[in-house]
Amino acid sequence: MATPKDAKDMFDNLMPQALAKHPDKAREVDAIYFFDITGEGGGQWTVDLTADPPSVNAGDAGNAQCSITVSNEDFQTMLSDPQAGMQLFFQGKLQVTGDPMLATKLQQFLEVVTAG
């Protein structure tokens, strides 16, 4: 299992590799996400799982259907514990704007990324 050292490693290295390796799995999610990961090791990325091939790019492309804001520390927790997302959301540590149903679909894709 590939474990990123921080969100930057995840979005700059692991996610592009996973998208290239499993484009079909990415397109099953069929959504555009914007991630705003705060704190050290964080940053902003747009992940387009509707594109052919799916892509991840630094910054906000302005076309996200679902935006996720979370600290790098809490993001790491979400990666290691798939159930943590809901807990973080209800604690106010994970903000989701746009289509909340897409946030639930995101977990299935993150599992593909962290599986390598």
Secondary structure, 3 states (H helix, E strand, C coil): CCCCCCHHHHHHHHHHHHHHHCHHHHHHHCCEEEEEEECCCCEEEEEECCCCCCEEEECCCCCCCEEEEEEHHHHHHHHHCCCHHHHHHHCCCEEEEECHHHHHHHHHHHHHHHHC
